[in-house]
Every structure is written in C-alpha cells, then in structure tokens.
C-alpha cells in the first residue's frame, strides 16, 4: 500500500457473510475504479496487523488508501456509487 501511486479501495472484513456482501459492492465499483485505481479485499483475521496499523476497529470497513495513508474511510453500508466517488475525489485532487 505504501508504494502505490494510485488510490487503493480496500475492503476489510473478518467473516464470510460480511466479506461476501462487501465483495459484491466492490465488484460493482470495479469497472469504474480500476481505470484509475485498484481494489483489494483483506481478511483481517489473516492480516490483523493492517487493521491495527490503520486503527480499523469496526468491521466490515472500506478505506481508500493513497501513497501509504488512509485518506478516506467510507461509511459502513455505503453503496458502490459512494466508493467510486471517494476514489474520484482523490484522482481529481491529483489533477489540480
């Protein structure tokens, strides 16, 4: 995450039902996000250090990372459009 020059839309979850729902939303966002950024899904049971490092205490969570920093935390229950908009906001700032 630290070496990425493009925004990373990251879904973090702990269990299969949460992961499945979040994955579905991220998949809907993918065609719009992937030309300008990347999407990842992280299981925090396997990668708990990531959740601790970025102080993710409520799961599932969706965060946009850019250049190694968590720049936007997207509200729980957000739809694909909100996730796309969060990535677009970062790419728009880059162009200014």
ROVO-405064 format. One record per residue: residue number from 1; residue in three letters; x, y, z of N, C-alpha, C, CB in turn. Coordinates in nm, 4 decimals, always signed. Glycine has a CB too. Layout:
% residues N
+------+------+----------+----------+----------+----------+----------+----------+----------+----------+----------+----------+----------+----------+
! resi ! resn !     n.xx !     n.yy !     n.zz !    ca.xx !    ca.yy !    ca.zz !     c.xx !     c.yy !     c.zz !    cb.xx !    cb.yy !    cb.zz !
+------+------+----------+----------+----------+----------+----------+----------+----------+----------+----------+----------+----------+----------+
!  NUM !  ala !        X !        Y !        Z !        X !        Y !        Z !        X !        Y !        Z !        X !        Y !        Z !
...
+------+------+----------+----------+----------+----------+----------+----------+----------+----------+----------+----------+----------+----------+
END
This chain:
% residues 96
+------+------+----------+----------+----------+----------+----------+----------+----------+----------+----------+----------+----------+----------+
! resi ! resn !     n.xx !     n.yy !     n.zz !    ca.xx !    ca.yy !    ca.zz !     c.xx !     c.yy !     c.zz !    cb.xx !    cb.yy !    cb.zz !
+------+------+----------+----------+----------+----------+----------+----------+----------+----------+----------+----------+----------+----------+
!    1 !  unk !  +0.0816 !  -0.1199 !  +0.0000 !  +0.0000 !  +0.0000 !  +0.0000 !  +0.0858 !  +0.1260 !  +0.0000 !  -0.0927 !  +0.0000 !  +0.1199 !
!    2 !  unk !  +0.2014 !  +0.1189 !  +0.0622 !  +0.2850 !  +0.2378 !  +0.0726 !  +0.3453 !  +0.2806 !  -0.0588 !  +0.3934 !  +0.2146 !  +0.1704 !
!    3 !  unk !  +0.3619 !  +0.1883 !  -0.1505 !  +0.4291 !  +0.2209 !  -0.2760 !  +0.3340 !  +0.2560 !  -0.3886 !  +0.5144 !  +0.1068 !  -0.3183 !
!    4 !  unk !  +0.2068 !  +0.2551 !  -0.3619 !  +0.1105 !  +0.2770 !  -0.4688 !  +0.0893 !  +0.4255 !  -0.4969 !  -0.0217 !  +0.2117 !  -0.4338 !
!    5 !  unk !  +0.1039 !  +0.4614 !  -0.6233 !  +0.0752 !  +0.5985 !  -0.6653 !  -0.0699 !  +0.6168 !  -0.7071 !  +0.1662 !  +0.6380 !  -0.7794 !
!    6 !  unk !  -0.1449 !  +0.5075 !  -0.7123 !  -0.2867 !  +0.5162 !  -0.7464 !  -0.3685 !  +0.4867 !  -0.6213 !  -0.3235 !  +0.4174 !  -0.8620 !
!    7 !  unk !  -0.4901 !  +0.5396 !  -0.6134 !  -0.5744 !  +0.5107 !  -0.4978 !  -0.6063 !  +0.3614 !  -0.4891 !  -0.7042 !  +0.5923 !  -0.5047 !
!    8 !  unk !  -0.6109 !  +0.3123 !  -0.3683 !  -0.6474 !  +0.1738 !  -0.3423 !  -0.7759 !  +0.1718 !  -0.2625 !  -0.5345 !  +0.0986 !  -0.2674 !
!    9 !  unk !  -0.8789 !  +0.1128 !  -0.3171 !  -1.0061 !  +0.0961 !  -0.2479 !  -0.9992 !  -0.0407 !  -0.1810 !  -1.1306 !  +0.1082 !  -0.3468 !
!   10 !  unk !  -0.9985 !  -0.0417 !  -0.0478 !  -0.9741 !  -0.1653 !  +0.0263 !  -1.0928 !  -0.1973 !  +0.1164 !  -0.8450 !  -0.1541 !  +0.1098 !
!   11 !  unk !  -1.1455 !  -0.3164 !  +0.0973 !  -1.2494 !  -0.3681 !  +0.1850 !  -1.1848 !  -0.4549 !  +0.2906 !  -1.3558 !  -0.4475 !  +0.1058 !
!   12 !  unk !  -1.2191 !  -0.4319 !  +0.4164 !  -1.1644 !  -0.5106 !  +0.5269 !  -1.2799 !  -0.5775 !  +0.5995 !  -1.0805 !  -0.4216 !  +0.6247 !
!   13 !  unk !  -1.2684 !  -0.7084 !  +0.6184 !  -1.3734 !  -0.7796 !  +0.6903 !  -1.3147 !  -0.8972 !  +0.7646 !  -1.4832 !  -0.8266 !  +0.5946 !
!   14 !  unk !  -1.3988 !  -0.9583 !  +0.8455 !  -1.3498 !  -1.0655 !  +0.9302 !  -1.4198 !  -1.1977 !  +0.9034 !  -1.3659 !  -1.0279 !  +1.0743 !
!   15 !  unk !  -1.5412 !  -1.1988 !  +0.8567 !  -1.6127 !  -1.3248 !  +0.8406 !  -1.6786 !  -1.3338 !  +0.7029 !  -1.7181 !  -1.3403 !  +0.9505 !
!   16 !  unk !  -1.7128 !  -1.4550 !  +0.6656 !  -1.7662 !  -1.4785 !  +0.5319 !  -1.8917 !  -1.3977 !  +0.4971 !  -1.7965 !  -1.6224 !  +0.5172 !
!   17 !  unk !  -1.9936 !  -1.3874 !  +0.5836 !  -2.1115 !  -1.3084 !  +0.5417 !  -2.0770 !  -1.1620 !  +0.5146 !  -2.2203 !  -1.3155 !  +0.6490 !
!   18 !  unk !  -1.9956 !  -1.1017 !  +0.6019 !  -1.9547 !  -0.9632 !  +0.5793 !  -1.8700 !  -0.9522 !  +0.4533 !  -1.8772 !  -0.9094 !  +0.7002 !
!   19 !  unk !  -1.7800 !  -1.0468 !  +0.4373 !  -1.6897 !  -1.0443 !  +0.3234 !  -1.7667 !  -1.0587 !  +0.1929 !  -1.5854 !  -1.1549 !  +0.3358 !
!   20 !  unk !  -1.8667 !  -1.1448 !  +0.1906 !  -1.9447 !  -1.1659 !  +0.0687 !  -2.0210 !  -1.0395 !  +0.0295 !  -2.0424 !  -1.2827 !  +0.0876 !
!   21 !  unk !  -2.0859 !  -0.9762 !  +0.1252 !  -2.1618 !  -0.8546 !  +0.0949 !  -2.0722 !  -0.7420 !  +0.0469 !  -2.2392 !  -0.8093 !  +0.2172 !
!   22 !  unk !  -1.9602 !  -0.7241 !  +0.1139 !  -1.8666 !  -0.6188 !  +0.0760 !  -1.8033 !  -0.6493 !  -0.0596 !  -1.7576 !  -0.6024 !  +0.1832 !
!   23 !  unk !  -1.7721 !  -0.7745 !  -0.0837 !  -1.7144 !  -0.8137 !  -0.2131 !  -1.8096 !  -0.7818 !  -0.3280 !  -1.6805 !  -0.9636 !  -0.2135 !
!   24 !  unk !  -1.9380 !  -0.8045 !  -0.3068 !  -2.0372 !  -0.7750 !  -0.4107 !  -2.0384 !  -0.6260 !  -0.4445 !  -2.1774 !  -0.8200 !  -0.3655 !
!   25 !  unk !  -2.0306 !  -0.5416 !  -0.3421 !  -2.0307 !  -0.3967 !  -0.3650 !  -1.9016 !  -0.3548 !  -0.4358 !  -2.0463 !  -0.3198 !  -0.2308 !
!   26 !  unk !  -1.7882 !  -0.4079 !  -0.3908 !  -1.6613 !  -0.3744 !  -0.4551 !  -1.6604 !  -0.4198 !  -0.6011 !  -1.5441 !  -0.4383 !  -0.3790 !
!   27 !  unk !  -1.7194 !  -0.5347 !  -0.6290 !  -1.7265 !  -0.5826 !  -0.7677 !  -1.8101 !  -0.4894 !  -0.8554 !  -1.7851 !  -0.7240 !  -0.7718 !
!   28 !  unk !  -1.9141 !  -0.4313 !  -0.7995 !  -1.9949 !  -0.3339 !  -0.8748 !  -1.9149 !  -0.2067 !  -0.9030 !  -2.1238 !  -0.2990 !  -0.7969 !
!   29 !  unk !  -1.8298 !  -0.1689 !  -0.8104 !  -1.7495 !  -0.0471 !  -0.8260 !  -1.6302 !  -0.0684 !  -0.9194 !  -1.7001 !  +0.0007 !  -0.6896 !
!   30 !  unk !  -1.5856 !  -0.1911 !  -0.9318 !  -1.4613 !  -0.2221 !  -1.0040 !  -1.4516 !  -0.1641 !  -1.1446 !  -1.4456 !  -0.3689 !  -1.0128 !
!   31 !  unk !  -1.5533 !  -0.1755 !  -1.2300 !  -1.5368 !  -0.1222 !  -1.3662 !  -1.5097 !  +0.0280 !  -1.3708 !  -1.6599 !  -0.1521 !  -1.4471 !
!   32 !  unk !  -1.5523 !  +0.0991 !  -1.2679 !  -1.5353 !  +0.2444 !  -1.2649 !  -1.4075 !  +0.2853 !  -1.1920 !  -1.6558 !  +0.3097 !  -1.1985 !
!   33 !  unk !  -1.3655 !  +0.2051 !  -1.0948 !  -1.2485 !  +0.2380 !  -1.0139 !  -1.1197 !  +0.1934 !  -1.0818 !  -1.2596 !  +0.1736 !  -0.8761 !
!   34 !  unk !  -1.1208 !  +0.0756 !  -1.1416 !  -0.9954 !  +0.0168 !  -1.1885 !  -0.9240 !  +0.0919 !  -1.3004 !  -1.0216 !  -0.1196 !  -1.2339 !
!   35 !  unk !  -0.9875 !  +0.1732 !  -1.3783 !  -0.9046 !  +0.2519 !  -1.4706 !  -0.8140 !  +0.3529 !  -1.3990 !  -0.9936 !  +0.3253 !  -1.5691 !
!   36 !  unk !  -0.8538 !  +0.3958 !  -1.2776 !  -0.7771 !  +0.4991 !  -1.2078 !  -0.7198 !  +0.4532 !  -1.0751 !  -0.8630 !  +0.6186 !  -1.1850 !
!   37 !  unk !  -0.7572 !  +0.3354 !  -1.0298 !  -0.7110 !  +0.2840 !  -0.9016 !  -0.7213 !  +0.1329 !  -0.8983 !  -0.7910 !  +0.3451 !  -0.7868 !
!   38 !  unk !  -0.7025 !  +0.0757 !  -0.7808 !  -0.7087 !  -0.0688 !  -0.7633 !  -0.8007 !  -0.1016 !  -0.6464 !  -0.5674 !  -0.1279 !  -0.7403 !
!   39 !  unk !  -0.8565 !  -0.2224 !  -0.6497 !  -0.9463 !  -0.2686 !  -0.5442 !  -0.8880 !  -0.3949 !  -0.4821 !  -1.0897 !  -0.2950 !  -0.5995 !
!   40 !  unk !  -0.8938 !  -0.4011 !  -0.3479 !  -0.8469 !  -0.5182 !  -0.2751 !  -0.9466 !  -0.5520 !  -0.1658 !  -0.7062 !  -0.4944 !  -0.2157 !
!   41 !  unk !  -0.9516 !  -0.6785 !  -0.1316 !  -1.0303 !  -0.7259 !  -0.0185 !  -0.9318 !  -0.7904 !  +0.0783 !  -1.1442 !  -0.8273 !  -0.0635 !
!   42 !  unk !  -0.9381 !  -0.7526 !  +0.2056 !  -0.8450 !  -0.8049 !  +0.3050 !  -0.9229 !  -0.8716 !  +0.4182 !  -0.7540 !  -0.6920 !  +0.3601 !
!   43 !  unk !  -0.8857 !  -0.9934 !  +0.4492 !  -0.9405 !  -1.0660 !  +0.5635 !  -0.8551 !  -1.0282 !  +0.6844 !  -0.9414 !  -1.2231 !  +0.5390 !
!   44 !  unk !  -0.9128 !  -0.9564 !  +0.7783 !  -0.8332 !  -0.9076 !  +0.8916 !  -0.7994 !  -1.0164 !  +0.9918 !  -0.9067 !  -0.7968 !  +0.9619 !
!   45 !  unk !  -0.8657 !  -1.1316 !  +0.9834 !  -0.8242 !  -1.2429 !  +1.0691 !  -0.6883 !  -1.2952 !  +1.0233 !  -0.9300 !  -1.3568 !  +1.0670 !
!   46 !  unk !  -0.6650 !  -1.2914 !  +0.8937 !  -0.5376 !  -1.3357 !  +0.8387 !  -0.4337 !  -1.2242 !  +0.8440 !  -0.5557 !  -1.3840 !  +0.6950 !
!   47 !  unk !  -0.4776 !  -1.0998 !  +0.8243 !  -0.3870 !  -0.9839 !  +0.8163 !  -0.4259 !  -0.8808 !  +0.9222 !  -0.3909 !  -0.9197 !  +0.6737 !
!   48 !  unk !  -0.4224 !  -0.9219 !  +1.0474 !  -0.4677 !  -0.8346 !  +1.1565 !  -0.3790 !  -0.7123 !  +1.1753 !  -0.4732 !  -0.9124 !  +1.2857 !
!   49 !  unk !  -0.2537 !  -0.7198 !  +1.1360 !  -0.1629 !  -0.6056 !  +1.1533 !  -0.2104 !  -0.4847 !  +1.0736 !  -0.0204 !  -0.6434 !  +1.1106 !
!   50 !  unk !  -0.2721 !  -0.5079 !  +0.9595 !  -0.3220 !  -0.3960 !  +0.8777 !  -0.4330 !  -0.3229 !  +0.9518 !  -0.3735 !  -0.4465 !  +0.7402 !
!   51 !  unk !  -0.5260 !  -0.3986 !  +1.0083 !  -0.6357 !  -0.3366 !  +1.0833 !  -0.5828 !  -0.2580 !  +1.2029 !  -0.7356 !  -0.4435 !  +1.1306 !
!   52 !  unk !  -0.4852 !  -0.3130 !  +1.2724 !  -0.4274 !  -0.2414 !  +1.3873 !  -0.3526 !  -0.1165 !  +1.3430 !  -0.3328 !  -0.3334 !  +1.4657 !
!   53 !  unk !  -0.2736 !  -0.1290 !  +1.2391 !  -0.1912 !  -0.0165 !  +1.1942 !  -0.2760 !  +0.1045 !  +1.1551 !  -0.1045 !  -0.0590 !  +1.0761 !
!   54 !  unk !  -0.3878 !  +0.0782 !  +1.0895 !  -0.4722 !  +0.1882 !  +1.0432 !  -0.5928 !  +0.2112 !  +1.1339 !  -0.5193 !  +0.1609 !  +0.9019 !
!   55 !  unk !  -0.5886 !  +0.1517 !  +1.2529 !  -0.6909 !  +0.1716 !  +1.3557 !  -0.8313 !  +0.1442 !  +1.3040 !  -0.6835 !  +0.3127 !  +1.4095 !
!   56 !  unk !  -0.8455 !  +0.0306 !  +1.2376 !  -0.9763 !  -0.0138 !  +1.1894 !  -1.0375 !  -0.0951 !  +1.3023 !  -0.9655 !  -0.0983 !  +1.0549 !
!   57 !  unk !  -1.1381 !  -0.0390 !  +1.3676 !  -1.1964 !  -0.1090 !  +1.4814 !  -1.3372 !  -0.1586 !  +1.4559 !  -1.1968 !  -0.0199 !  +1.6004 !
!   58 !  unk !  -1.4004 !  -0.1129 !  +1.3503 !  -1.5353 !  -0.1575 !  +1.3177 !  -1.5317 !  -0.2244 !  +1.1812 !  -1.6366 !  -0.0385 !  +1.3195 !
!   59 !  unk !  -1.5825 !  -0.3466 !  +1.1765 !  -1.5817 !  -0.4229 !  +1.0514 !  -1.7244 !  -0.4615 !  +1.0135 !  -1.4929 !  -0.5496 !  +1.0646 !
!   60 !  unk !  -1.7522 !  -0.4760 !  +0.8871 !  -1.6641 !  -0.4525 !  +0.7736 !  -1.6350 !  -0.3030 !  +0.7577 !  -1.7265 !  -0.5088 !  +0.6451 !
!   61 !  unk !  -1.5255 !  -0.2742 !  +0.6938 !  -1.4848 !  -0.1359 !  +0.6707 !  -1.4330 !  -0.1221 !  +0.5282 !  -1.3767 !  -0.0915 !  +0.7732 !
!   62 !  unk !  -1.4468 !  -0.0033 !  +0.4759 !  -1.3919 !  +0.0257 !  +0.3439 !  -1.3114 !  +0.1545 !  +0.3562 !  -1.5054 !  +0.0385 !  +0.2346 !
!   63 !  unk !  -1.1874 !  +0.1475 !  +0.3085 !  -1.0954 !  +0.2597 !  +0.3222 !  -1.0274 !  +0.2830 !  +0.1882 !  -0.9905 !  +0.2336 !  +0.4345 !
!   64 !  unk !  -1.0077 !  +0.4104 !  +0.1545 !  -0.9279 !  +0.4441 !  +0.0370 !  -0.7902 !  +0.4840 !  +0.0870 !  -0.9943 !  +0.5592 !  -0.0483 !
!   65 !  unk !  -0.6896 !  +0.4139 !  +0.0379 !  -0.5510 !  +0.4431 !  +0.0708 !  -0.4863 !  +0.5111 !  -0.0490 !  -0.4738 !  +0.3138 !  +0.1103 !
!   66 !  unk !  -0.3952 !  +0.6033 !  -0.0195 !  -0.3199 !  +0.6682 !  -0.1260 !  -0.1832 !  +0.7038 !  -0.0717 !  -0.3938 !  +0.7945 !  -0.1798 !
!   67 !  unk !  -0.0818 !  +0.6550 !  -0.1405 !  +0.0570 !  +0.6797 !  -0.1001 !  +0.0841 !  +0.6429 !  +0.0454 !  +0.0916 !  +0.8248 !  -0.1223 !
!   68 !  unk !  +0.0319 !  +0.5265 !  +0.0853 !  +0.0601 !  +0.4739 !  +0.2178 !  -0.0236 !  +0.5288 !  +0.3309 !  +0.1984 !  +0.4976 !  +0.2487 !
!   69 !  unk !  -0.1186 !  +0.6150 !  +0.2986 !  -0.2032 !  +0.6732 !  +0.4034 !  -0.3492 !  +0.6363 !  +0.3801 !  -0.1869 !  +0.8269 !  +0.4079 !
!   70 !  unk !  -0.4208 !  +0.6169 !  +0.4886 !  -0.5653 !  +0.6001 !  +0.4801 !  -0.6233 !  +0.7402 !  +0.4655 !  -0.6243 !  +0.5242 !  +0.6068 !
!   71 !  unk !  -0.6738 !  +0.7744 !  +0.3474 !  -0.7193 !  +0.9112 !  +0.3234 !  -0.8700 !  +0.9271 !  +0.3348 !  -0.6751 !  +0.9562 !  +0.1877 !
!   72 !  unk !  -0.9439 !  +0.8199 !  +0.3158 !  -1.0896 !  +0.8270 !  +0.3266 !  -1.1425 !  +0.6978 !  +0.3848 !  -1.1542 !  +0.8549 !  +0.1893 !
!   73 !  unk !  -1.2226 !  +0.7102 !  +0.4878 !  -1.2945 !  +0.5946 !  +0.5417 !  -1.4390 !  +0.6088 !  +0.4971 !  -1.2828 !  +0.5853 !  +0.6997 !
!   74 !  unk !  -1.4849 !  +0.5082 !  +0.4280 !  -1.6193 !  +0.5129 !  +0.3707 !  -1.7171 !  +0.4537 !  +0.4712 !  -1.6257 !  +0.4362 !  +0.2346 !
!   75 !  unk !  -1.8302 !  +0.5200 !  +0.4879 !  -1.9284 !  +0.4796 !  +0.5880 !  -1.9766 !  +0.3366 !  +0.5657 !  -2.0467 !  +0.5747 !  +0.5865 !
!   76 !  unk !  -1.9961 !  +0.2670 !  +0.6769 !  -2.0494 !  +0.1316 !  +0.6726 !  -2.1851 !  +0.1339 !  +0.6022 !  -2.0618 !  +0.0718 !  +0.8161 !
!   77 !  unk !  -2.2059 !  +0.0406 !  +0.5131 !  -2.3316 !  +0.0340 !  +0.4408 !  -2.3343 !  +0.1179 !  +0.3148 !  -2.4417 !  +0.0761 !  +0.5294 !
!   78 !  unk !  -2.2230 !  +0.1798 !  +0.2807 !  -2.2168 !  +0.2630 !  +0.1595 !  -2.2320 !  +0.1742 !  +0.0364 !  -2.0828 !  +0.3430 !  +0.1532 !
!   79 !  unk !  -2.2867 !  +0.2328 !  -0.0668 !  -2.3039 !  +0.1588 !  -0.1909 !  -2.1851 !  +0.1806 !  -0.2837 !  -2.4335 !  +0.2002 !  -0.2603 !
!   80 !  unk !  -2.1888 !  +0.1142 !  -0.3986 !  -2.0783 !  +0.1230 !  -0.4945 !  -2.0560 !  +0.2667 !  -0.5402 !  -2.1055 !  +0.0333 !  -0.6157 !
!   81 !  unk !  -2.1634 !  +0.3429 !  -0.5573 !  -2.1506 !  +0.4814 !  -0.6034 !  -2.0685 !  +0.5651 !  -0.5055 !  -2.2891 !  +0.5442 !  -0.6225 !
!   82 !  unk !  -2.0893 !  +0.5459 !  -0.3758 !  -2.0134 !  +0.6206 !  -0.2751 !  -1.8650 !  +0.5829 !  -0.2801 !  -2.0704 !  +0.5940 !  -0.1339 !
!   83 !  unk !  -1.8382 !  +0.4569 !  -0.3055 !  -1.6987 !  +0.4122 !  -0.3140 !  -1.6306 !  +0.4687 !  -0.4381 !  -1.6914 !  +0.2587 !  -0.3154 !
!   84 !  unk !  -1.7023 !  +0.4695 !  -0.5485 !  -1.6493 !  +0.5275 !  -0.6723 !  -1.6204 !  +0.6755 !  -0.6514 !  -1.7486 !  +0.5078 !  -0.7897 !
!   85 !  unk !  -1.7127 !  +0.7447 !  -0.5892 !  -1.6983 !  +0.8885 !  -0.5655 !  -1.5762 !  +0.9181 !  -0.4792 !  -1.8244 !  +0.9446 !  -0.4990 !
!   86 !  unk !  -1.5495 !  +0.8337 !  -0.3797 !  -1.4337 !  +0.8540 !  -0.2923 !  -1.3034 !  +0.8435 !  -0.3710 !  -1.4344 !  +0.7519 !  -0.1777 !
!   87 !  unk !  -1.2959 !  +0.7485 !  -0.4624 !  -1.1758 !  +0.7332 !  -0.5446 !  -1.1648 !  +0.8486 !  -0.6442 !  -1.1776 !  +0.5977 !  -0.6192 !
!   88 !  unk !  -1.2760 !  +0.8879 !  -0.7034 !  -1.2749 !  +1.0005 !  -0.7974 !  -1.2273 !  +1.1288 !  -0.7312 !  -1.4138 !  +1.0215 !  -0.8562 !
!   89 !  unk !  -1.2662 !  +1.1499 !  -0.6071 !  -1.2241 !  +1.2713 !  -0.5347 !  -1.0726 !  +1.2771 !  -0.5227 !  -1.2880 !  +1.2761 !  -0.3945 !
!   90 !  unk !  -1.0106 !  +1.1646 !  -0.4971 !  -0.8641 !  +1.1615 !  -0.4840 !  -0.7979 !  +1.1844 !  -0.6193 !  -0.8173 !  +1.0268 !  -0.4241 !
!   91 !  unk !  -0.8489 !  +1.1220 !  -0.7223 !  -0.7876 !  +1.1401 !  -0.8544 !  -0.8086 !  +1.2815 !  -0.9057 !  -0.8449 !  +1.0394 !  -0.9544 !
!   92 !  unk !  -0.9190 !  +1.3441 !  -0.8681 !  -0.9424 !  +1.4838 !  -0.9072 !  -0.8427 !  +1.5763 !  -0.8393 !  -1.0860 !  +1.5266 !  -0.8723 !
!   93 !  unk !  -0.8119 !  +1.5503 !  -0.7122 !  -0.7128 !  +1.6307 !  -0.6403 !  -0.5761 !  +1.6205 !  -0.7076 !  -0.7032 !  +1.5857 !  -0.4932 !
!   94 !  unk !  -0.5442 !  +1.5034 !  -0.7597 !  -0.4149 !  +1.4829 !  -0.8261 !  -0.4008 !  +1.5699 !  -0.9512 !  -0.3976 !  +1.3355 !  -0.8634 !
!   95 !  unk !  -0.5117 !  +1.5935 !  -1.0182 !  -0.5080 !  +1.6678 !  -1.1443 !  -0.5007 !  +1.8177 !  -1.1254 !  -0.6283 !  +1.6348 !  -1.2262 !
!   96 !  unk !  -0.5323 !  +1.8630 !  -1.0044 !  -0.5332 !  +2.0078 !  -0.9774 !  -0.3931 !  +2.0590 !  -0.9600 !  -0.6161 !  +2.0403 !  -0.8530 !
+------+------+----------+----------+----------+----------+----------+----------+----------+----------+----------+----------+----------+----------+
END
